[in-house]
Amino acid sequence: MRILMSGASGFLGTRLADRLRGSGHEVTRLVRRAAQANDEATWQPAQGQIDPQVVAAADVVINLSGANVGGRRWTAGYKSTLRSSRVDTTGTLARAIRKLPEADRPHTLLQASAVGWYGDTGDTAVTEEAPAGRTFLADLCRVWEAAARPAEDAGTRVVLLRTGLTVESLLKPLLPLFKLGGGAKLGGGRQWMAWTSLPDWLGAAEFLLEREDVSGPVNIVGPEQVTNAQFTKAVAAAVHRPALLTVPSPALHLALGELAGESLRSQRVVPAVLERTGFRWTHPTIEAAVQAAAGRPAAASR
């Protein structure tokens, strides 16, 4: 397939583009500078500008654009950036798809979203049918997903990738601390974490690309629901070090500001669509995912 991808230089996008090329697909990357290679095309999403012929040439559009939620403190300015970096890109692509003649429209749009949609679920397990929560991230996901609606209204299959935290990105700053015996749970540690391994995120994205019978929101998370305390225990076990410390909630708020609330928020998210459609996880447990990310043998597939 011919795939047009935004966000192809990010953590997930770079790896997904490589995987899809390895599977024989042709990937064109959208960039905001002058194109410098045959696999690049220029666009300006902040101005809503994209060459319609670039979109028409694609069978599938994958939109992974968005500023890093955990990249900075959430000032009013950065909150605006988080919103515009998602809504502008999504809206530009969705409107471009809608404006094309029916015969020229890409048949599928894989659209990034996040489990932030659900807000704080407490101890309640939620599937894709659950409504949006009442947090900043929930509102962000609501407008983000809504921006893709013009493509859906035009008849393009839209899959909303509600992604959990990738274990690999979590462990990058944590592993050195845990190896020194400084591992710690956050707050009480009872909050549920919606997680996924990078290989399973990539596998799910490719799986959904090919499953033409699936549309709408899909929770890309591991099948095992775990708390922060259980995650902390799994990381400690992987590096053979104790993790006896606790980061108090006030200290998190002092260090991270409003973002600390997301670290303490409970999200017990179930991948109901992936389970129903027969997706097979490489790392179905948090122990398997952590061990693989830490460079240890991964557990067998479920």
N, C-alpha and C positions, 0 to 999 in steps of 0.2 A: 504493500500500500504506500501511497504518497502521503506523508505526514507533515503537517505544518505545526511547529512547536514554539510556544513562547515560554520564557523562563528556562531555556535550555542550558543556561550557564550556571544554574543554581545547584544545590546539593543533590536534589532529586532529579532535576532535569538533565544534568550532565550524564548521570548514570542511566537514566531511562533512554536517552538518545543513543547511547552506546549499545544498550541491550537491543533496542529495536532495529538498529542497523545490523547487529549480529544476527537478527532473525530474518534479514533480507528486506526490510522496509527502507524506503527512501525518506530521510528526514531533512527538512528545511528549517533552519533556526531563524526566528525573528530577532532582529537586533535594532538598537536605537541609534546606531551610527551608520555610516556608509558601509554597505556590504563589501566584504573583502574576500569572499570565497564563494564558490558555486552553490554551496549549501546554506547560504545566508540570504535573507531578504530584509529590507529596511522598513520600519514602521515608526509612527510617533503616537502612541496610545493616549498620551496626555492631551493631544489635539484631536484625537479620534481619527487619525489618518493611517490608512493601510491601502496598498494597491489591491483592488478587487480581484485582479487576475492572479495574484499570489494565492488568495484564498480559493478561488475557483479551481486552481491547479491541484488542490489537495483533496484526498479522499477523507482524511481525518484531520481535525484540529485538536491539539492538546495544549491547554492553557494552564501553566504552572506559575505564572507571574505573581509576585507579591512581596513586599518588603518583609524582612525577618521580624516576626512578632517579638522574639526575645533578644533582638539585637541592641536595643537601647531602652532607657527608662521611658515610660509612657507620658511624655509631655503632651500638651494639647497639640503642638505641631507634629509630633511623631504619630499621634493617633490619626491625624489627618492624612499623613503619608501612608499609614497602614491601609486606610480606607481607599484613598485615590489610587494607590498602586494595584489594588485588586479590582475596583469597580471600573476604572478607566480602561484597563486592559481587557477585561471580560466584556464590557459593553462595546468596545471597538470591534472585537472579533464577532460577537453575536449579531451586531447590526450589519456588519459586512456580509455575514452569511445570509441574513434575511433579505438583503438587497439583491442578491444574485438570482438569476433565473433558476427555477426549480431544478433543471437538468444539470446546472453547474454547482449546486450546493454540496459541500462536504456532507457525507451521510452521518458522521459522528463527531460530537464535541466531547472530549474528556476534559472536564472542568474542575480545577482544584477547589477544594473547600477544606473544612476542618471539623473535628469533633467539638470544637468550641461552640458550634451550633447549639449544643444541648445545655450549656450553662452548667450549673451545679446540680447534679442528679442525686446527691446524697448516696444512700445505699440502694437506690432503685436502678435496676438494669434497664437500659433503653435501647430500642432498635431504631431503624431508619424512620419509623412512623412517628416518633416522638416529636412534639413541637419544639420550636426554638426556645432557649432559655431567656433570662433577663439580665445578662451581663454585657459588658462592652464587646467581648469576642462573639457572643451570640448575635448581637445586633450587627456586627461586622460580617459574620457569615450570612446573615439574612439578606443584606443588601448585595453581597458578593454573589450569592446564588441567584438572586433576582435579576442581576445584570445579564445573566445568560438566557433569560426567557425569550428574547427575540429569536434566537436560533431554534429553540424548542417550538415556538409558535410557527416557525417556517417549516417545520417537519423534520428537522435534524434531530437525531437521537442524542440526547444530552445526558451524560453520566456525571453526577456530582461526587467527586472523590473526597469524602469526609475523612480526612487522614488524622491518625493519632500520632503521638510522639514517637519518632524513630529512636530505637535503642542506641544506634550508632551515634547519633547526634547528642544524645543524653550522656553517653559514656565518654565522649571526647574530653570534656573538662573534668569529669568525675574520676576516671580511672587513676590518674596520678595521686589524687587525694586518698582514694581507697587503698592503693598499694602502700601508702605510708601509714595506714591504720586510721585515717581521718574520715572514714565514711560515716555518714549520718543520715538519719531519716529527717523529713521535713515536718515540722510541727508535731502533731500526734502520730503521724504516719498512717492514720486510718483512712485517708482519702484514697479513692480508687483512681488508678491511672489507666488511660486509654493509650496503649502502646502498639507498635508494630516493629518488626525487624525490617531492615532495608531490603534484603532479598525478597521478603514477602510483599513489601509495597511494590517493588518492581514487577514481581510475578502477578500481583493483583491488577496492576495497571494494564499489563499486556493481556491478561485474561479478559478484562472488561472491554478492551479494544476489540476483541474477537467475538464476544458474546453479544450478538445483535439483539437478543431477546431481553437484555437488561438495560434499563434507563432509570433516571431519577437518582436519588441519593444512595450511596453505598458507603458503609462504614469500613474503612480500611484499617482494621485493628486486629490484634491477635485474638484467638478464640478463648484464651484464658483471661478472666478478669482478676487483676491483682491490685493490692494496695501499695502505697508508697513504702510501707514497712517491708512488704514481701519483695518488692523490687530492690530495696536496699540490702536485704538479706541475700538475694541472688547475686548481686554485684560483689558483695563481700566474699561469698563462697567461691566465685570465679577467680578471685585474686588471692584466696587463702589468707584473708586478714579479717580481724573482727571489725564490726561497725556498731559501736556501742553509743555513739554520740547522737545528739538531737539538735537540730537548728531551731531555736524557738521562733514562734510566729512573729513576735515583735522585731527580732533581728532580721528576719526576711523582709519585713516591711521597710525597715530602715535601709537595707541594702538595695532593694529592688523597687520600692515605691508601690504603685498600683499593680505592677506585674506580679508582685508577691501573692496577690490574691489568686492568680491563676495556678501558682504552684501548690496552693493549699486547697484548691477547689476539687471536689470529688466528681469523677466522671466514670461511671460504670457502663461502658458502651459495648454493645454486642454486635458482631458482624453478621447479622441475620441474613442479608442478601448473599454474601459470599458463602455462607454455610448452606443456604438453600440451593444455590446454583452449582455446588460441588467443587468449589475451590479447595485446593490442598495446600496447607501451610508447610513450609520448610521448617519453620520454628514455631510450633504450636504452643510452647510454654515459655514463660519468661526466663526460666533457667537455660533453655536451649538457645534463646535469642541472645542472652547476655554472654554465655560461654562462647558463642560464635563471634560476637562483636569484640570480645576480649582476646580473640585469637586462639580459642580452644575448640575442640571438636564439637560440631553442632549435633543436636539430637536428631533422630530419624524423623521423617515426615509422618504426619498423622494419617 
